[in-house]
Amino acid sequence: MNTILVTGGAGFLGSNLCSALVKNADNYVICMDNFYTGRIANIQHLIGLRNFELIERDVTIPYDRKVDQIYNAACPASPPAYQKRPTYTTKTNFLGMMNMLDLATKYNAKILQFSTSEVYGNPLVHPQTEDYWGNVNPDGIRSCYDEGKRCAETLCFDYHREFGTRIKLIRIFNTYGPNMDPKDGRVVSNFILQALKNEAITIYGDGSQTRSFCYVDDLIDGIIRMMNSEDSFLGPVNLGNPAEFTMLELAQMVIDKTKSQSSFAFCPLPEDDPIQRRPDISRAIEHLNWMPTCSLDLGLDRTIEYYSKLIEDAE
């Protein structure tokens, strides 16, 4: 049996990954989470399965258990969450990464690090390719996350060079879908919840800034393909949907789909908020035979259905 450790396994991406992995009866999935941002509701349906185990534990604490694969997704990814405890965010990125690399090295396990498009900062190159070094403010309110992820990437490659650790590195662009915390402050969840409640939709800046939105099922497929690719392909590899939309376009799509009476409320652009973000996925297409298949139109329908049910259940 293939023993797989997923850190941050009760979070948005981690829980969707656990759900996909347990479908293979040859996998034994260990979900590790300290529930800082992870939610038990995300994995409730997995508890009790013979090939699933939940461990409540912080990734910054060393862990010793023989495993075959490690998906390191542990780190708060929501700006309000990581800015609330910035030193903890940096600690999670550094110590958590080092602990998991030590574990992988000890047991010759393959380890895949969930890095991020945030390593590109507010990019001066568009679209972003993996060989772009980025434009990151090392002293800003987002630095704990951005620089933390950059440092984690450095650790991965240094462990590989020094100890021969079997590493895989992905850079995740904006992802959305079921299990995303309604309170995590990211744009898709914000817009949908505000629209469903007929509240004013918060637009930062003038709404012309762009993002590329990948539905979570597409991303999980790419992540698993990366883990199972040849050891010689280390990455980094961009995983995201290259279709690019402005914030105003996204907001209008959500309003139309929810038949909301919401208006727009314009607010100042947050510090270091990127103006443009779109992945070049040529490397993923070439090495993983991967590209997203779910359109924003369909993905929003599925996500709106998920949040509508959450609101209905809460009433």
Salt bridges, closest charged atoms under 4 A:
GLU53 OE1 - ARG65 NH2 2.83
ASP64 OD2 - LYS106 NZ 2.68
ASP68 OD1 - LYS66 NZ 3.99
GLU118 OE1 - ARG142 NH2 2.99
GLU118 OE2 - ARG277 NH1 3.36
GLU130 OE1 - ARG283 NE 3.80
GLU147 OE1 - ARG150 NE 3.02
GLU153 OE1 - ARG171 NH2 2.75
ASP158 OD1 - ARG161 NH2 2.93
ASP184 OD2 - ARG186 NE 2.73
ASP221 OD2 - ARG225 NE 3.06
ASP231 OD1 - LYS110 NZ 3.20
ASP231 OD2 - ARG166 NE 2.83
GLU244 OE2 - HIS126 NE2 3.06
GLU244 OE1 - ARG278 NE 2.90
ASP273 OD1 - ARG142 NH1 3.46
ASP273 OD1 - ARG211 NH2 3.45
GLU286 OE2 - HIS287 NE2 3.98
ASP297 OD1 - LYS257 NZ 2.66
ASP301 OD1 - LYS257 NZ 2.90
ASP313 OD2 - LYS309 NZ 2.88
